[in-house]
Every structure is written in C-alpha cells, then in structure tokens.
Amino acid sequence: MENRVKNFLLENNLIINSPIVCAVSGGADSVSMLHILHRLGYKVILAHVNHNKRSQSIIEEESMRKLAMSLSIPFELLDYHYSGEDNFHNDSHNARYDFFRCVCEKYNTNILATAHHSDDQIETVLMKIIEGSNLYGYGGISVCNDDGRYKIIRPLLCVNKKEIYEYASKNKLTFFEDSSNNEDIFLRNRIRHHIVPKLRVESSDINNKIMEYSIQLKEAFSFIRKQSIDYLSKTNNKIVIDSFNELDIALKKDIISLMFEKLNISKTYDIINSCLSILDNSFGTKSVTIADNYLFIRNYNTAQIKKIDDKIFKEVKLYSIQDEVYFDKYKFYFSKNIPLNAFKYIKLCYNTIELPFVVRSKKDGDEINLPFGTKKISRIFIDKKINKNLRDSIPVIEDGKHNILWVMDLIKSNDVLKQKESGDIYFVCEEVFYA
C-alpha cells in the first residue's frame, strides 16, 4: 500500500519537498496515512484536535502524543471547546482549519494532508447528487486543493477502507473508532450503511468507477473554471451581457457560480437558473434575491451581485412610447388602453410627453411639484412611513425635462393631476415576478 500511495502522489504531480502537516484524528485512516508518509521518508507533523465531545477524547489525545514520540516527530494539539454560539459542525470545521494553517506557518510549510479514501469519495459524490451542487461539487473530493497559499492533499484516495484496516492491523497501529459513525441520523452514514453496499452488488469495482467519474468531472470543471476566472478578471467581477450571451451555457453557469463563491454565498441549481433568466437581450433593470443580504442585479448591459444594504442607484430610460423597461420587480411601458385594475399608472396627454422618460432610484434633494407647492421626496417617504431599507427600491419617474411626475404608488405631480381628464395615453407600472 505504501508503494501505491507513493505512485499516486507521483501520478498527480504531488512531489513534496516541504514538511507535511498531517491531520490525525486518531482513526484508522489518519493514523495509517501518517505512518505511510513517515515510512516514505516525508517530514511529517502530527496535528491533532481534541473536540472534548466524548470521554474517550482524552485517551485518544494521549495516544496520538505517544505515537508522535514513537516516530520522533512533532506533535501539535488544538484543545477545542465548543462555545455554543454557532452550529457545532461549522464552528469546529473552521477552528480545525485555522489550527492547521497555524501549524503550517509554524513549520514553514503550505502542505496539509487529510486521510480521505476512496470509500469517502463514493459517499461524497452521492451526497452531492442528493443535495445538489455544481460540476466541481458533483466530482466529489479533489486529490489536491490549492488556494494559492495552502495545499490540501489526500494521499489515500487511491485506497479503500478495507485496505486501510488491513494496513493498520499488519503494522500493529493503535487507532480509535468514533461511535457516531454507526448512527443513521447522518446522511453520510445512511449512504454508507444502506446505499453503498447495494452499489457493490452491482459493481465490485465501484470505487475505481467513482474515482474515474470524479477525475473526468474535475478535469472538465478545471477547463471551464479557467475561462470563468479569465472572464471575470477582465470585467472586474461583473457580467457584460452582450459578450456573456455569446458564451456556452456551461461557462455562463460557472461564471455566475464563481461570483457566488467569491462572496461565500451558497448556491443551488435553481438560483443559478433564476440569475440566468434575467440576462436576456432586453434592456432594463431586473434583480433576483440570492441570499438574505444579496441581490443579483442586472442594470442595462451589466450584471453583478450587490449587498441589499448597499445603496444601489438604478436608472432606466424609455426613448419612445414603444419601449418597455424593467426596474427591479416592475415593468414600465406606455399603453393607449386602460390598464388592468391591478396595475399602477398615470394618465397623460400624448402631445405633452417629453422623452426620454426616466425610471430611477431617488436622489438627494429630489422634489415634486404639487398643487400646494413643491415637496421633497424624502419628506414624502417619512410622511408615508416608508422603511429606510425600501426607499431606494421605490421607482421615481421623471420626464425628459427632469420634472418628477410620479413616485410610484405614493404621489403624482400637479402636472399629472391636471391631465387626469384630458389624458389619452397611460404610463403603466406592472409588477412582474421571476422564477
């Protein structure tokens, strides 16, 4: 097995001259990995995390300390105590990897090894299919993750769990079993206990088949991702709709995925498709809520992700009465027919219309002319008790002479009110929804 791991590292261009920080939980997988890398001549550091969740954890910690002493290698410990202020799995995961990075810095290396094996790969691929992911995620666990600063390698992806147990037994390695691995409350465990055995009945070579599947998906993803990175680097992390719509659909989806990833926003197949749905060749402003604090917003010929609490000024124009434009969830257009009851509108005289009409966010100092004089738009928002977070999303309509005619659904100007009886064309606001 040692030679298989050695050849696996060579095949994947992981010739390592630096020390390797080994994440060793105390299980058969991580203890075997440490032992193999040490036998292959690598300088290894045993990094252990005591989560203090089980009484056995103290015994495991002491055993790992003795293992490091027996191999004459450094031992590093994170004595972790869950604060109870966050999700345990998320909080502990972040704490572990912060610890591993600190150990890397201490020993002047950027290499971290984890003990994922080919059975883990099967389970991960199936979990991603069940939960949904992108091309990269469906490929499961990577042989190496390189973020430009640290490399996480998985030397045991070429072997399965049975082989690891056999290696540990042959070399008389002390290891511990986590009792939670037997509980079916976790999806991974249910897959391991009930689904994978049935796959093995259908294919005795399922580990290699899944590995081949993973490699092909990772290769395809790598090709697409390089183009996505290049595209967003040229556009300053924005989508330029004209050029974007000429791209292949796989590249379009990955560009949007990469925009999500840069901001650590979770994504699903449906959310990516919702973003794509507003990037057609029409004009106007449209948006999709993609997270509690973020919008994917299209404005004219560009699209980008914005925090909802950011002040986003938006503006669209109608240059003729045949035009229609979008402003967030609203569509604006001219109509000679009286609108449906559910639609908002103002009635105007066709011969008095001054184009272009502008639909925009409010500006500081905006005023509207009313029968009793002018009034600031900001004062109207206060009087109407409009939440501050909503004020930028309320459309303000002005004509080609920069006269504000309408604050949608709140107030109409004196000029509009005068045309209520004589008007012969309608400027309509229709609320629309995007899937």
N, C-alpha and C positions, 0 to 999 in steps of 0.2 A: 504493500500500500504506500509505503514511503516513496518508492520509485514512481508510482502513478501520480502522486501529488507533485513530485519534482517535475515530471514531464508535463503535467497540467499547467504548472506555472510557466514553464518554458514556452509551451504552445500558445499561451495567452500573453506573451511578451511581458511577463512579470518577473524579470530578472532583478532581484532586490539586493542592493548593496548596503542599504541602511538597516538599522535595528528595526525589529517588528514588535509593535505593542500588540500583545495577544489578549483579546477579551475572553477571560476564562471564568465561566460561571461556576464550574465545579462538576458539570455534567460530563457524560462520556464524550460528547462531541468536542467540546472546547479543550478538555484535558488531553484528548488524543491529538488534536491539532497542535497544541503547544509541544507535545512530545515529539511529533513528526518534524516540525520545523526545527526544533532543537537538534534532533538527530541528523537533519540535513545540513547542519552547520550554520544556521542563521543565528544571529544575536537576537535573543527574544527577551521581552519583558512581560511578566505575568501581571495583568491588571484585573483585579477582582472587585466586584461590587457586592457589598453585603446590604441587602434591602431591608433586613430586620423585620421580615414579614412572618418568618417561621422560626420556631425554637431551634431547628436544626442548622440555621444560618451561621451560628457561632462556630459550630463544629466544622462546617464547610469552609469558613474563613480560615480557621486554624489549619485545616488540611491543605488548603491552597498555599498557605505560608510555608508549610513544611515541604510541599512539592517544589516551590521555588528554591528553597535551601538545598534540597537534594540535587537539583540541577545546577546549583551555583549561579542563579540568575536573579535579577532584581524583582522585588515584589512591591506592587503598588495597590493601595486599598482605598476605596470610597466607602465610608461608613454612612450609608444613606438612611435618612429617616423622613418618611413622607409627612409633609406639612398639613395635608388635608385640605388645602386651598384650591386644588385643581384635580383634574382626572388623574388617578394614580398612574395609569399606563403612559399617558402623555408626559406627565411630570417626571416620572422615573426615567423614561427614554431620554428626555432632554438632559437630565442630570448625568446619566451614564455617558452620553457622548461628549458632554462638556468635560467630564473627568478624563475620558480617553484622549481628548485633544490636549488637555493639560499635560498628561503623561507623555504624549508625543513631543511636546515642546521641551519638557524636562530632559528627554534623551535625544534631542536634536534629530528627530525623525518625522516623517509625514506618513508613515505606513501603519495602519491598524488592520489586524486580521480578526475576522469573526468566523465561527465554526459552522455556518450554514452548509448543509449537504444536499444531495440530490432528492431525498425524500421531502425536505423542506421546500425544494423547488416545485415539486408536484403540488403540494398543499397551497403554496403561494399563488401559483398560476390559477388553480381552481378558485381560490378566494377572490382573485381579481375578476375572474369571469362572473362570479356570482354577484359581487358588489359593484362591478363596472369600473372601467379605467380607460386609459388611452393606450396607444400602441406600445409605448415603453412599459407601462404597468402590466399589460397582458403578458409581456415577456418574462415576468417574474423577477427573480433575484439576479443581479449582474455579477459577473466574475470580479469586476472591479468598478468601483465608483470613484471618480476623480473630480473633485470640485475646484481644482486648480491649486489648492493648498494642502489638502489631505487626500490620501488614497485608502479606501476600504477594500481589502481583498478577501476573497472567500476560497481558500485553498482546498476545501473539502467538497466543493460542488461536483467533483468527479467521482465521489464515492457515496454509497448509501448507508443508512443507519445500521443495517445488519453487519456490514463490513467494519463499521466503526466499533461496534460492540466486540466483534471478534478480535480486532486490533487491541482494544483496551484489555481484554481478557488475556491475550497472548503475552502482552507486555506487563501484566500484573499492575495495571494502573488503578488507583483509587478514584472513584467518581461517585456522584450522588444523583439520585433521581428526584425530580420535582413532582410531588404527588398531584399537583394541579394539571399535569399533562394527561391524567386519566379522567378528568372531568369533562362531560359533554356540554357544559354550559358555554364553552368557547367554540366558535365556528371552526377554527383550525383543528381542534380536537375531533369534532364531529366528522370533518372531512377525512382526517387520519384514520379514525376508527371504523367508519362505515362506507366511505366512498372509494378511497384508495384501494382497499382490499378487493373490491369488485373490479376495479380497473386492472389489477394484476391478474385476475382470472382471464380477462380479455387479451392482455398483452403482458407476457413475462418480462418484456424489455421496456416497460413503461417509463422507467427512469431515464433511459437514453433517448427515448422518443420525445419526452417532455423537454429534455435538455436541447435536443436538436430544434424543437419548436421555439424554445427561448432564444437560442442563438440567432435564428433567422429573423425573429421579430426585433431583437436588439440591433441587428445589422441594418434592417430596413429603417428602424427608428433613427439610428445614428446618421444615416444618409439624409433623411428628411430634416432632422434637427439641425444639422449644419447649415442647411438652407434657411431655416427659420431664424437662426441666430444672425445669419448674414443679412436677412431682410430687415429685422428689427434694429440692427445696428445702423443700417443706412437710413432708417426712417425715424430714429430717436424714439423707439418703442411705441410708435403709432402705426396704424394701418392706413395706407393711402389707397382709397377704394378703387380707383381706376386700375392701378397696377395689381392690386390684390385680386381683383376679379378675373384676371388673366391666368392665375395660378391654378395648379391641380388641387382638387378638393382635399386630398390628404395633407398637402402643405398648408392650405388655408386653416384647417382644423388644428394643426400643430402650432402654427403661429399664434392663434388665439390661446391655445393651451400654455404656450411659453409665456405669454403676457400674464396669465393667471399665476403661473409658477413664480414669476419674478416678484409677485406681491404676496406669495403664500396664501393664495385664495384657492379653496377646494373647488373642483370642477367635476361635472358629470357630462355624459353624452348629450343629455337634453339641454343643459345650459350652453354647451358649445354650439349646438344647432340653433338655439334661440339667438345667440350672438350673430351667427351666420345669416339668419333670416332678415336682419335689418341692414345687411351690407350689399344690397342690390344696387342697380344703376340709377335709381331715382334720387332726387335731391331731398334735402330737409334734415331735420333733427329727430332722431329716434333713440331710444335707450332701453336697456334690459337690466333689471336689478339682478346682480350676480352673487351678492352676499349682503349681510346686514349693513355694511358701511360702504358698499361699492356699486357703481353703475358702469356698465359697458355702454358707452355713448357714441353715437355716430352724428357728426355735425358736418354738413356739406360733404366734402370729399375725403374726410379723415375720420378715424375712429380710435378711441383709446379708453382705458379704464380710469375712472375718477372716483375719489372718495366722495361719498354723498355729502359729507360735511365740508368739503371744499367748495368755495364759491366758484361756480361754473357759469360764465357768461355765454349765452347762446343767442344766435340771431339767424333767422332765415328770411328770404325775400321772395315776394311774388312780383314778377316783372310784367305779367299780363294777366288778364282775367281768366285765361285758360290754365294758368299754373295751379298747382297744389303743393303744399309743403307740410312737413312734419316737425312738430315741436314736442319733444318727449312723447307723451301718450296721446297727443292731439294732432288732428289733421285739419288744415285750413285751406279753404278754396272759395271761389265766387260761384254763386248759383242764381239763375233767373227764376227758379222755382222756390216756393216757400219751403223751408227745411222741415224735416220731421220734428215732432214735438220734443224729442229727447235731445235735439241738437241746440247749441247756443249760436246766436247770430246777431249781427247788427244790420239794419236796413239802410241803404244808401242810394243816392241818385247817381246813375251811371255817368252822366255828363260831368259830375263834380269830382269824380275819383282821381286822385293824384298818385300815380305809381312811381316807384315800386312801393307796395305795402311791405312793412317790416313787422315780423313777429319775433319778439326778443324777450330776454330777461330784463328785469328792472335795472335802472341805473340810478346812482346817487343824484339827487336833485330833480328827478322826474316830476313833472306837474301835468295835470289835466285841466282843461278849460270846462267849467261847469256853469249852469245858469246863474249862479250867485257869485261867480269869480273863479279863480284858479285854486287848486288844492294839490298838495304834494301827495304822490303815490304812497310814500312811506307812512303818511298820516292816515291814509285810507286803510292800509293794512292794519294799523293799530286800532282804528275805529271798528274795523270788521273782526278784530281779534284773530287775525291770521297768524299761525305759528311761525316763528322766525325761520325755522328749518324749511318751511314750504314757500316762502316768499319768492325765492329765485326761480321756482318752478311754475309760477303763475304767468301766463303769457301777457305781454304788453303789446298792443297793436298800434303802430303809427303809420301815417301816410308818407308820400314822397316829399312833403314839405316839413317833415318831422313833427307833425301835430299828433299827439296821442289821442286816438279815437276811442280806445276801449281797453279797460283792464278786464280781461276775460272773466265773466261771471260775477264781477264785482261792481263795475261802474262804467257808464258810457259818457262820452264828452257831450257838450252842448251842441256842437255841430252835428253829431249823430242824432241826438234827440230831435233836432229841427227837421230831420229828413224822415222821421218815422212815418208820416202820412204820404209824403210825395215820393219816397224812395221806390226804385224799380229793380234793384238788384240786392242780393244778400251776400254778406261776407260771413261764412259759416265756420264754426268750430265743432268738429266731430271727434268724440273720444274713441280711440282705437286701442286694440289690445294685441300684443304679440305673444305667440306661443312660447 
